[in-house]
């Protein structure tokens, strides 16, 4: 008997030792690599701090903590050191940056100096670590903010301990009293009514095991718990627990850990939680979906009060504190359209990863995906869409009263860096929780936001040549017209069937007139229009028919945003992209984006387009931009089809707005009333940030001249012309005939030689060429002044690099003519 006892004990001890060692190695492997390292992370772009910015050291510390930095030197993401005059920042091996240490000096709430510690030189700006947008884990999106035990307020620790494991700091991983109580309750009620797992056991199960209930898993849980209790302190175990627990969902993301829960539900840092808020979070742990405070506020409040009662019974709070917290209302932070979550942007990134890196598993490996998203602009976009859609709904009130089943109006916003093509902000709909359809990728008819490509093709005749040279002063007859293509009639109409008679090209674009636009496309060639649109980045489904002039072929908001970058970028399109860099767990870069540029327009033609599109905001269909308070140099175009559009830009940002219904029914509001308010609100907010404030005027390149014309005729203005205005031309294509309507008498100089327009070099490597061949000098064909009458004029003899000419009076011109 004794021998059998010894053998059994020996076998048991050996088995225990074997299993203990096995699971000890498993635990150590995970602890050595970090408990949260088995998930890919998607980051926003880095945050810019510049000399002169209003901020404090504590604000920068809060930002760095959210980005994963800490005060300890061995923090892998990076660490910081607070000084009386500012803060030192040291990126770690897991940082986005290449060890760019720096000092930000702050005095009286303002950044006074930035010093790079690598070479001890002063800088004007410093980039802070990109913040986490989401984790890609098990094909679900999660958010967590890593917290340290020393940063967790006692009120939150006590709330969790009182609810989940009140003897946590006293037991060694197992609580015999709790086990006996749980067994008694289960036997009494005849079911598994009460759990006996301690926090240590929950950490063991959550990090290393599956949730299945088998004796093998329970054995493994026991071994891991024993090792954790030997390997880690109670504070470290609690920190792992606090960072790992499932605390429900907000919007499209699962909330992991108390740090993210504080931000998601209460919009505040976890260090600032009140007693009632801490109790609410602790109350979520057992049944996070059932007591979610967003969906079930009454359930959450009832559970919160249970937690408060437990805290009172365990001596963590007194009667007065309990009464005040239990009586307080449950106030949840408003979310609306997600801002920093950027769910539609995350979908865009995730889909791109699956397409471009199909052989990489981003759900189970520790990749770091650094995107182009600017969290400040994303917040601005969220608020702009919220306010804009509220304004649209007011305009839709009568229609909605007649049709209660009318679906919600949707919106998309795409903001792109004009020079690089990086997507800085993206909204794909009004509520991701209700609909995951990304309208930024949905193809819709662009309407009049396509017209600039028609006018660009027409103006391109100044450098590419053609049967007729078209300029902003060329006149077109705006009247009901039937066009024929392949033997079939096409009869477009103007907005509200209004007709304006003879108008210049500038007026046609400014007032968004349909008939003049189709006439221009017909004269330029529908194929030439399509070629420019495709070179700018629009899709191959666009066809060379009369309907193309009015935006009848579908495009996406992202495509329009990318194509419009050619205007602030001197005729060169910056292709849209949204991922900057991807790094593997070992820090090796497996992808590093390089901005892609494509020459589309000669810079001179591009400048003429900008000048005309500035007039859209000054006096045309987009004039409400100015009346709503956005006064920076900008240009753009409204659009109305089934939907409302507005596409516009400054020298720093391109932004495109789409507003409409998902089922493609008629919105019934022009773009100036539906999309323009959103665009204006966003751009006003976006350009308050320092890195976007330095908006510049759109300067004319060499080869642009300016003369005064009469808008009614497109001819040189005389002293009698009542509405003379300066007009811009590619040098060599400006008119030389005096206005016949106001005293020009048809005088025309004979024998002047034509100075053809000379192509200029592209601002980036590569040639600017029309679809049918390389750039050519403009042919000596007179520019068309009246498309209907065909009244041509010889261009004036000017130098190819001539700048804007000084204004001359009538007698000055006559003196020059007869000299």
C-alpha positions in Angstrom: 0.0 0.0 0.0 2.8 2.4 0.9 4.6 1.5 -2.3 1.5 2.2 -4.3 1.1 5.5 -2.6 4.7 6.5 -3.3 4.4 5.5 -6.9 1.1 7.4 -7.4 2.6 10.5 -5.8 5.7 10.2 -7.9 3.8 9.8 -11.1 1.5 12.7 -10.1 4.5 14.9 -9.3 6.2 14.1 -12.5 3.0 14.7 -14.5 2.4 18.0 -12.6 6.0 19.0 -13.3 5.8 18.1 -17.0 2.5 20.0 -17.5 3.7 22.9 -15.4 6.9 23.3 -17.5 5.0 22.9 -20.7 2.6 25.7 -19.9 5.3 27.8 -18.3 7.2 27.9 -21.6 3.9 28.8 -23.3 3.4 31.7 -20.9 7.0 32.9 -21.2 6.8 33.0 -25.0 3.9 35.3 -24.9 5.2 37.5 -22.1 8.5 37.9 -23.9 6.9 39.2 -27.1 4.3 41.2 -25.2 0.8 40.0 -24.5 -0.8 42.2 -27.2 1.7 41.5 -29.9 -0.3 39.0 -31.9 -2.5 41.5 -33.7 -1.8 43.8 -36.6 -2.4 47.5 -35.8 -3.7 50.2 -38.1 -2.3 53.7 -37.3 -3.3 57.2 -38.5 -0.7 59.6 -39.8 1.7 61.3 -37.4 0.6 64.4 -35.6 2.5 67.7 -36.3 3.6 70.0 -33.5 5.0 73.3 -34.7 6.7 76.3 -33.1 4.0 78.7 -32.0 1.3 76.0 -31.4 -0.9 76.5 -28.4 -0.4 73.4 -26.2 1.0 72.2 -22.9 3.4 69.5 -21.8 0.5 67.5 -20.2 -1.5 67.6 -23.5 1.5 66.2 -25.4 2.0 63.5 -22.6 -1.7 62.5 -23.0 -1.2 62.2 -26.7 1.9 60.1 -26.3 0.3 57.8 -23.8 -2.5 57.2 -26.2 0.1 56.4 -28.9 1.7 53.8 -26.6 4.6 55.8 -25.1 5.4 55.7 -21.4 7.8 57.2 -18.8 10.0 54.1 -18.7 13.1 53.9 -20.8 12.4 50.2 -21.8 9.0 51.0 -23.4 9.3 49.6 -26.9 7.0 52.1 -28.6 8.9 55.0 -27.0 9.3 57.0 -23.8 9.3 60.6 -22.7 10.8 62.7 -20.0 9.0 65.7 -18.6 11.1 68.8 -17.9 10.2 72.1 -16.3 10.5 73.8 -19.7 9.0 71.1 -21.9 9.3 67.5 -22.8 11.9 65.1 -24.2 10.6 62.5 -26.6 12.5 59.2 -27.5 10.9 56.9 -30.1 11.6 53.2 -29.4 12.3 50.2 -31.6 8.5 49.8 -32.4 8.1 53.4 -33.3 7.0 54.7 -36.7 10.1 56.9 -36.7 13.7 56.2 -37.2 14.9 57.2 -33.7 14.2 60.9 -34.2 14.6 62.1 -30.6 13.6 65.6 -29.9 12.9 68.3 -27.3 9.8 70.4 -27.4 10.1 73.5 -25.2 6.9 75.1 -24.0 6.4 78.4 -22.2 3.0 79.9 -21.2 1.0 77.4 -23.1 2.9 77.8 -26.4 5.7 75.9 -28.2 8.7 78.1 -28.2 11.5 75.9 -29.5 12.0 72.4 -31.0 15.4 70.8 -31.0 16.4 67.6 -32.8 18.7 65.7 -30.4 20.3 63.7 -33.3 22.3 66.8 -34.4 21.2 69.3 -31.7 19.7 71.6 -34.4 16.5 73.7 -34.2 13.4 72.6 -36.2 10.2 74.3 -37.0 8.1 71.2 -36.4 8.2 67.8 -34.8 6.1 64.7 -35.7 4.5 62.9 -32.9 3.9 59.1 -33.0 0.9 58.1 -35.1 -2.1 57.0 -33.0 -3.8 53.7 -33.2 -7.0 53.6 -35.2 -7.8 49.9 -34.7 -6.5 46.4 -34.2 -7.0 43.8 -36.9 -7.7 40.7 -34.8 -9.5 37.5 -35.7 -11.1 39.4 -38.6 -12.8 41.7 -36.1 -11.9 45.3 -35.4 -10.9 46.1 -31.9 -9.7 49.2 -30.1 -7.7 49.3 -26.9 -5.6 51.9 -25.2 -2.9 50.2 -23.1 -2.8 51.4 -19.5 -0.4 50.8 -16.6 -1.6 49.9 -13.1 0.0 53.0 -11.7 -2.2 55.2 -13.9 -5.5 53.5 -12.9 -7.3 55.4 -10.3 -8.2 53.5 -7.1 -11.9 54.1 -7.7 -11.8 52.0 -10.9 -9.6 49.3 -9.3 -11.9 49.0 -6.3 -15.0 48.9 -8.6 -13.5 45.9 -10.5 -12.2 44.1 -7.4 -15.5 44.5 -5.6 -17.4 43.1 -8.5 -15.2 40.4 -9.9 -12.7 39.2 -7.3 -12.8 41.0 -3.9 -9.9 38.9 -2.4 -7.7 39.3 -5.5 -4.8 40.9 -3.6 -5.0 38.3 -0.9 -5.2 34.9 -2.6 -2.5 33.2 -4.6 -4.5 32.8 -7.8 -7.3 30.6 -6.5 -10.0 31.6 -4.0 -11.1 28.5 -2.0 -14.0 30.5 -0.3 -15.3 31.6 -3.7 -15.0 28.0 -5.1 -17.0 26.6 -2.2 -19.6 29.4 -2.5 -20.0 28.8 -6.2 -20.4 25.0 -5.7 -23.1 25.6 -3.0 -25.1 28.0 -5.3 -24.8 25.7 -8.3 -26.0 22.7 -6.3 -28.8 24.7 -4.8 -30.1 26.0 -8.1 -29.3 22.9 -10.1 -27.3 24.8 -12.7 -24.0 26.7 -13.2 -25.3 29.9 -11.6 -22.1 31.4 -10.3 -18.5 31.4 -11.5 -15.5 30.8 -9.3 -12.8 32.1 -11.6 -10.4 34.7 -10.1 -8.9 37.6 -12.1 -5.7 35.6 -12.5 -7.6 32.6 -13.9 -9.5 34.9 -16.3 -6.2 36.3 -17.5 -4.9 32.8 -18.0 -7.9 31.8 -20.0 -8.2 35.0 -22.0 -4.6 35.3 -23.2 -3.7 31.6 -23.7 -6.7 29.4 -24.0 -10.0 29.0 -25.8 -13.4 29.5 -24.0 -14.4 25.8 -24.4 -15.4 24.2 -21.1 -13.4 20.9 -20.8 -11.3 19.3 -18.1 -8.2 19.7 -20.4 -8.7 23.4 -20.6 -9.3 23.7 -16.9 -6.1 21.8 -16.2 -4.2 24.2 -18.5 -5.9 27.2 -16.9 -4.7 25.9 -13.5 -1.1 25.5 -14.6 -1.0 28.9 -16.3 -2.5 30.6 -13.3 0.1 29.1 -11.0 2.9 30.3 -13.2 1.4 33.7 -13.6 1.2 34.1 -9.9 4.9 33.2 -9.6 6.0 35.2 -12.6 4.1 38.4 -12.2 3.1 40.7 -9.4 -0.6 41.3 -8.6 -0.4 44.8 -10.1 0.9 43.4 -13.4 -1.8 40.7 -13.5 -4.4 43.3 -12.9 -3.0 45.5 -15.6 -3.2 42.6 -18.1 -6.7 42.0 -17.1 -7.7 45.7 -17.3 -6.2 45.9 -20.8 -7.8 42.7 -22.1 -11.4 42.5 -20.9 -14.2 42.7 -23.4 -16.3 45.7 -22.6 -18.8 45.7 -25.5 -19.0 47.6 -28.8 -19.3 51.2 -29.8 -20.2 51.8 -33.4 -18.2 49.3 -35.6 -15.5 48.5 -33.0 -15.2 46.0 -30.2 -14.0 47.8 -27.0 -11.1 46.1 -25.2 -9.9 47.3 -21.9 -10.8 50.1 -19.5 -8.7 52.7 -21.3 -10.7 52.4 -24.5 -14.0 52.0 -22.6 -13.5 55.3 -20.9 -12.9 57.1 -24.2 -15.7 55.2 -26.1 -18.5 55.6 -23.6 -17.6 58.8 -21.7 -15.3 60.6 -24.1 -12.6 61.1 -21.5 -9.3 59.7 -20.3 -9.5 56.7 -17.9 -7.7 58.7 -15.3 -10.6 61.2 -15.2 -13.4 58.7 -14.5 -15.9 59.6 -11.8 -17.1 57.0 -9.3 -20.4 56.4 -11.2 -18.5 56.0 -14.5 -16.0 53.6 -13.0 -18.9 51.5 -11.6 -20.5 51.5 -15.0 -17.4 50.1 -16.7 -17.0 47.5 -14.0 -20.6 46.5 -14.4 -20.0 45.7 -18.1 -17.5 42.9 -17.5 -20.0 40.1 -16.8 -22.4 40.8 -19.7 -21.0 43.5 -21.9 -23.6 43.2 -24.7 -26.6 42.9 -22.4 -25.6 46.0 -20.3 -24.1 48.1 -23.1 -24.8 51.7 -22.0 -25.3 52.9 -25.6 -28.0 50.4 -26.5 -29.4 49.6 -23.0 -28.9 52.6 -20.7 -31.4 51.5 -18.2 -29.8 48.1 -17.8 -26.4 49.7 -17.6 -27.6 52.1 -14.9 -29.2 49.2 -12.9 -26.0 47.2 -13.1 -23.9 50.3 -12.2 -25.9 50.6 -9.0 -25.3 47.0 -8.1 -21.6 47.6 -8.4 -21.9 50.7 -6.2 -23.7 48.6 -3.6 -20.9 46.0 -3.7 -18.3 48.8 -3.2 -20.3 50.1 -0.2 -20.5 46.6 1.3 -16.8 46.1 0.9 -15.9 49.5 2.5 -14.6 51.2 -0.7 -17.1 54.0 -0.5 -19.4 55.5 2.2 -23.1 56.0 2.3 -22.9 59.6 1.0 -20.7 58.7 -2.0 -23.0 55.8 -2.7 -26.2 57.9 -2.6 -24.7 60.6 -4.9 -23.3 58.2 -7.5 -26.5 56.0 -7.5 -28.7 59.0 -8.1 -26.5 60.5 -10.9 -27.8 60.3 -14.5 -26.0 58.0 -16.9 -24.4 60.4 -19.4 -22.9 58.7 -22.5 -20.7 60.6 -24.9 -22.4 61.4 -28.2 -20.9 59.5 -31.1 -23.0 60.1 -34.3 -20.9 59.4 -37.3 -17.7 57.9 -36.0 -14.8 60.3 -36.0 -11.5 58.8 -34.8 -12.9 55.3 -35.4 -13.0 56.1 -39.2 -14.7 52.8 -39.9 -15.2 53.4 -43.7 -11.5 54.3 -43.9 -10.5 51.2 -42.0 -12.6 49.1 -44.5 -10.8 50.8 -47.3 -7.4 49.9 -45.8 -8.5 46.4 -44.9 -9.8 45.6 -48.4 -6.6 47.0 -49.9 -4.5 44.8 -47.7 -6.4 41.7 -48.7 -6.1 42.6 -52.4 -2.4 43.7 -52.4 -1.0 41.4 -49.7 -3.1 38.3 -50.0 -0.1 36.1 -48.9 0.2 38.0 -45.6 -2.1 37.2 -42.6 -2.8 40.6 -41.0 -5.2 39.1 -38.5 -2.8 36.8 -36.7 0.6 38.5 -37.3 2.0 41.6 -35.7 2.1 44.0 -38.7 2.0 47.7 -38.3 0.0 49.5 -41.0 0.7 53.2 -41.1 -2.0 55.1 -43.0 -2.4 58.7 -44.3 -5.4 59.5 -42.1 -5.2 62.8 -40.2 -7.3 62.4 -37.0 -7.9 66.1 -36.7 -9.3 66.3 -40.2 -11.3 63.1 -39.6 -13.0 64.8 -36.7 -13.7 67.8 -38.8 -15.1 65.7 -41.5 -17.4 63.9 -39.1 -18.8 67.1 -37.7 -19.2 68.7 -41.1 -21.2 65.8 -42.4 -23.3 65.8 -39.3 -24.1 69.5 -39.5 -24.6 69.4 -43.3 -27.0 66.4 -43.3 -29.0 68.1 -40.5 -29.3 71.1 -42.9 -30.3 68.9 -45.8 -32.9 67.1 -43.7 -34.5 70.5 -42.9 -34.8 71.2 -46.6 -36.3 67.7 -47.1 -38.9 68.1 -44.3 -41.9 68.7 -46.6 -40.9 65.9 -48.9 -40.4 63.5 -46.0 -43.8 64.5 -44.6 -45.4 63.5 -47.9 -43.4 60.3 -48.0 -42.7 58.9 -44.5 -40.9 55.9 -46.0 -38.3 58.1 -47.7 -34.9 56.6 -46.8 -32.2 58.6 -45.0 -30.1 61.0 -47.1 -26.5 59.7 -47.2 -23.2 61.5 -47.7 -19.6 60.8 -48.6 -16.6 63.0 -48.0 -13.1 62.5 -49.3 -10.3 64.9 -48.4 -6.9 64.5 -50.2 -3.5 66.2 -49.9 -3.2 68.2 -53.1 0.5 67.5 -53.6 0.8 63.9 -52.5 -2.6 62.4 -53.1 -2.8 61.0 -49.6 -6.3 60.6 -48.2 -6.5 62.7 -45.1 -10.1 62.2 -44.1 -12.9 59.9 -45.4 -16.6 59.5 -44.5 -18.5 56.8 -46.3 -22.0 57.4 -44.9 -23.9 58.9 -42.1 -23.9 55.9 -39.7 -21.6 52.9 -40.1 -23.7 51.0 -37.6 -26.7 51.2 -39.8 -25.0 50.7 -43.2 -21.5 49.6 -44.0 -21.8 50.6 -47.7 -18.8 52.9 -48.4 -20.3 55.7 -50.6 -16.8 57.1 -51.2 -16.3 54.0 -53.4 -19.8 54.0 -54.9 -20.1 54.9 -58.6 -22.6 57.7 -59.2 -23.3 60.2 -62.0 -21.1 63.2 -61.2 -23.2 65.8 -63.1 -21.5 69.2 -63.4 -18.4 68.4 -61.3 -17.3 66.6 -64.5 -17.6 69.8 -66.6 -14.1 71.1 -65.8 -12.7 68.2 -67.8 -14.7 69.3 -70.8 -13.5 72.9 -70.5 -9.9 71.7 -69.9 -10.0 69.7 -73.1 -11.3 72.8 -74.9 -8.7 75.1 -73.6 -6.0 72.5 -74.3 -6.4 73.4 -78.0 -4.2 76.4 -77.2 -1.2 74.0 -76.9 -2.3 70.8 -78.6 -3.8 72.6 -81.7 -7.0 71.8 -83.5 -9.3 73.2 -86.1 -10.2 76.0 -83.7 -8.3 77.5 -80.8 -10.6 77.9 -77.8 -10.0 80.4 -75.0 -11.9 81.6 -71.9 -13.1 84.5 -74.0 -14.5 82.3 -76.8 -18.3 82.9 -77.0 -21.0 80.3 -77.4 -24.7 80.6 -78.1 -26.8 79.3 -75.2 -30.1 78.2 -76.7 -32.2 75.0 -77.0 -30.1 72.7 -79.2 -30.4 69.2 -80.5 -27.2 67.2 -80.9 -26.8 64.1 -83.0 -24.5 61.2 -82.3 -24.5 58.0 -84.3 -27.7 59.2 -85.9 -29.5 59.6 -82.6 -30.7 62.9 -81.2 -29.6 64.2 -77.8 -31.6 67.1 -76.3 -30.1 68.4 -73.0 -31.5 71.4 -71.2 -30.3 74.0 -68.8 -31.3 74.2 -65.1 -34.9 75.4 -64.9 -34.9 75.8 -68.8 -33.2 79.2 -68.5 -31.2 80.4 -71.6 -28.6 83.1 -71.6 -27.9 83.9 -75.3 -24.2 84.5 -76.2 -21.9 83.7 -73.3 -18.1 83.3 -73.0 -16.6 80.0 -72.0 -15.9 81.5 -68.6 -19.5 82.3 -68.0 -20.6 78.9 -69.3 -18.5 77.2 -66.5 -19.2 79.8 -63.9 -23.0 79.4 -64.3 -22.7 75.7 -65.1 -24.6 76.0 -68.4 -25.3 72.7 -70.1 -25.8 73.6 -73.8 -22.5 75.5 -74.1 -20.7 72.7 -72.3 -22.0 70.1 -74.8 -21.2 72.4 -77.7 -17.6 72.7 -76.4 -17.3 68.9 -76.1 -18.6 68.5 -79.7 -16.2 71.1 -81.1 -13.2 69.8 -79.1 -14.1 66.2 -79.7 -15.7 63.8 -77.3 -12.7 61.6 -77.4 -10.4 64.4 -76.3 -12.6 65.0 -73.3 -12.5 61.3 -72.4 -8.8 61.1 -72.8 -8.2 64.0 -70.4 -10.6 62.5 -67.9 -8.9 59.1 -68.0 -5.4 60.5 -67.7 -6.6 62.4 -64.7 -7.6 59.1 -63.1 -11.3 58.5 -63.9 -12.5 55.0 -64.8 -12.5 53.4 -68.2 -16.4 53.2 -68.3 -16.5 56.9 -69.4 -17.4 56.9 -73.1 -17.0 59.5 -75.9 -20.7 60.5 -76.4 -22.5 63.9 -76.0 -23.7 62.8 -72.6 -20.2 62.6 -71.3 -20.1 66.4 -71.2 -22.7 66.6 -68.5 -21.3 63.8 -66.3 -23.6 61.0 -67.3 -21.1 58.3 -66.8 -20.6 57.0 -63.2 -17.5 57.7 -61.1 -16.6 57.5 -57.4 -15.9 60.4 -55.1 -12.4 59.1 -54.5 -11.8 59.2 -58.3 -13.1 62.7 -58.6 -10.9 63.8 -55.6 -7.8 62.3 -57.2 -8.6 63.8 -60.6 -9.1 67.3 -59.1 -5.6 67.2 -57.6 -4.3 68.2 -61.0 -5.7 71.7 -60.6 -3.8 72.8 -57.4 -0.8 70.7 -58.6 0.0 72.6 -61.8 -1.7 70.2 -64.1 -0.3 67.0 -62.6 -2.6 64.4 -60.9 -1.5 62.9 -57.6 -2.9 59.5 -57.5 -5.0 58.8 -54.3 -3.5 56.4 -51.8 -4.2 55.7 -48.1 -1.3 53.5 -46.8 2.1 55.0 -46.2 4.1 52.1 -44.8 3.7 48.5 -43.6 6.2 47.0 -41.1 6.5 43.4 -40.0 6.9 42.4 -36.3 10.7 42.6 -36.6 10.5 46.2 -37.9 11.3 45.4 -41.5 9.4 47.5 -44.0 7.4 45.3 -46.4 5.8 48.3 -48.1 6.8 52.0 -48.4 4.4 54.1 -50.5 5.8 56.5 -53.1 3.5 59.2 -54.4 2.6 58.7 -58.0 2.1 61.6 -60.3 0.7 61.8 -63.8 1.0 64.8 -66.1 -2.4 65.7 -67.5 -2.5 69.4 -68.4 0.0 72.0 -69.6 0.5 74.3 -66.6 -0.8 77.3 -68.6 -4.0 75.6 -69.5 -4.3 74.4 -65.9 -4.0 78.0 -64.7 -6.9 79.1 -67.0 -9.0 76.4 -65.5 -8.2 77.5 -62.0 -9.1 81.1 -62.9 -12.4 80.0 -64.2 -13.2 77.8 -61.3 -12.3 80.6 -58.9 -15.1 82.5 -60.5 -17.5 79.7 -59.7 -16.9 80.5 -56.0 -16.8 84.3 -56.6 -19.9 84.9 -58.7 -21.2 81.5 -59.9 -23.1 78.5 -58.6 -20.6 78.1 -55.7 -20.8 81.6 -54.4 -22.4 80.4 -51.2 -19.0 79.2 -50.1 -18.0 82.8 -49.7 -21.2 83.9 -48.0 -20.8 81.1 -45.5 -17.5 82.5 -44.4 -14.8 80.5 -46.2 -12.6 83.3 -47.7 -9.2 81.6 -48.4 -8.0 81.3 -52.0 -10.0 78.4 -53.4 -11.7 77.1 -56.5 -14.3 74.5 -57.2 -17.4 73.3 -59.0 -20.9 72.4 -58.0 -22.7 69.3 -59.4 -26.3 68.2 -59.7 -27.5 64.9 -61.2 -29.7 62.5 -59.3 -27.5 63.6 -56.4 -25.7 66.7 -55.1 -22.0 67.2 -55.5 -19.3 69.7 -54.7 -15.6 69.4 -55.6 -13.2 72.1 -54.6 -9.6 72.8 -53.5 -7.1 75.1 -52.0 -3.4 74.8 -52.6 -3.2 72.3 -49.7 -6.4 70.2 -49.8 -8.8 68.8 -52.3 -12.2 67.9 -50.9 -15.2 66.2 -52.7 -18.7 65.8 -51.2 -21.5 63.6 -52.5 -25.0 63.7 -51.1 -27.9 61.5 -52.2 -30.0 58.4 -51.7 -28.6 54.8 -51.8 -31.4 53.7 -54.2 -30.4 56.4 -56.7 -33.7 58.2 -56.5 -33.7 61.9 -57.3 -32.4 64.0 -54.4 -34.2 67.1 -55.6 -31.6 69.5 -54.3 -28.8 71.0 -56.3 -25.2 70.6 -55.2 -25.1 74.2 -54.0 -27.8 73.4 -51.4 -26.8 69.8 -50.4 -23.1 69.2 -50.8 -21.7 72.8 -50.8 -22.6 73.4 -47.1 -20.7 70.3 -46.0 -17.7 71.2 -48.1 -17.6 74.7 -46.7 -17.9 73.6 -43.1 -15.2 71.1 -43.5 -12.7 73.4 -45.2 -13.3 76.1 -42.6 -12.4 73.7 -39.9 -9.6 72.0 -41.7 -7.7 75.2 -42.5 -7.7 76.2 -38.9 -5.0 73.6 -38.2 -1.5 75.0 -38.5 -0.3 72.6 -41.2 -3.1 73.6 -43.5 -3.2 77.3 -42.8 -0.5 78.4 -45.2 -2.8 78.5 -48.2 -1.3 80.3 -51.2 -2.8 82.1 -54.2 -2.7 80.2 -57.5 0.1 81.9 -59.3 0.2 82.2 -63.1 3.0 80.2 -64.8 5.2 81.7 -67.5 3.3 82.0 -70.8 0.1 83.5 -69.5 -1.0 87.0 -70.6 -3.9 89.2 -69.5 -5.9 91.6 -71.6 -9.2 93.5 -71.0 -12.1 92.0 -73.0 -15.8 92.7 -73.3 -17.6 89.6 -72.0 -20.5 90.1 -74.4 -18.3 89.6 -77.4 -15.0 88.1 -76.2 -13.2 90.9 -78.1 -10.8 93.5 -76.8 -12.5 96.0 -74.6 -12.8 99.7 -75.6 -13.4 102.7 -73.4 -17.1 102.3 -74.2 -17.5 98.7 -72.9 -19.6 98.9 -69.7 -18.5 95.5 -68.3 -14.9 95.2 -69.4 -12.9 92.7 -67.4 -9.4 91.2 -67.4 -9.2 87.8 -69.1 -6.3 85.4 -69.1 -4.9 83.6 -72.2 -2.1 81.3 -73.2 0.4 83.7 -74.8 -0.3 84.0 -78.5 -4.1 83.1 -78.3 -5.4 86.4 -76.9 -7.8 88.4 -79.2 -6.6 91.5 -81.1 -9.9 92.7 -82.6 -11.6 95.6 -80.8 -15.2 95.1 -79.5 -17.6 95.7 -82.3 -20.6 96.0 -80.0 -19.2 99.1 -78.1 -17.3 101.1 -80.7 -14.6 98.9 -82.1 -15.9 99.4 -85.6 -14.5 96.0 -86.7 -11.0 97.4 -87.0 -8.5 94.6 -87.4 -4.8 94.8 -88.1 -3.7 92.9 -91.2 -0.2 91.5 -91.6 0.6 90.7 -88.0 2.4 87.4 -87.7 1.0 84.8 -85.3 3.2 84.0 -82.3 2.2 80.4 -81.6 1.9 79.2 -78.0 5.0 77.3 -76.9 4.7 74.2 -74.7 6.4 74.5 -71.3 8.1 71.8 -69.3 6.1 69.7 -66.9 6.5 70.4 -63.2 7.4 66.7 -62.7 9.4 64.4 -65.0 7.4 63.2 -68.0 5.9 64.9 -71.0 2.4 66.5 -71.1 0.9 65.1 -74.2 -2.6 64.9 -75.7 -3.9 61.5 -76.4 -3.0 61.6 -80.1 0.7 62.5 -79.7 3.3 64.8 -78.1 2.8 68.4 -77.2 2.9 70.7 -80.2 2.9 74.5 -80.5 -0.5 75.9 -81.2 -1.3 76.1 -84.9 -1.7 79.5 -86.5 -5.4 79.0 -86.4 -7.3 82.1 -85.1 -8.9 81.6 -81.7 -12.7 81.1 -81.9 -14.5 84.1 -80.5 -18.0 83.0 -81.5 -18.6 79.3 -82.0 -21.9 79.9 -83.7 -20.8 82.6 -86.1 -17.3 81.3 -86.6 -15.9 84.9 -86.3 -12.2 84.2 -86.0 -9.5 86.6 -84.9 -5.7 86.7 -85.3 -3.9 86.4 -82.0 -1.7 89.3 -80.9 2.0 89.2 -81.4 3.4 88.6 -77.9 6.5 86.9 -76.5 6.0 83.3 -75.3 6.9 84.2 -71.7 5.0 87.5 -71.5 3.4 88.2 -68.2 0.2 90.2 -67.5 0.2 93.4 -69.6 -0.5 96.8 -68.1 -4.0 98.1 -68.9 -4.2 100.6 -71.7 -7.0 103.0 -72.5 -8.8 103.2 -75.8 -6.7 106.0 -77.2 -3.5 104.3 -76.1 -4.5 101.2 -78.2 -5.4 103.4 -81.2 -2.1 105.1 -81.0 -0.4 101.7 -81.0 -2.4 100.5 -84.0 -1.6 103.5 -86.1 2.0 103.9 -85.0 
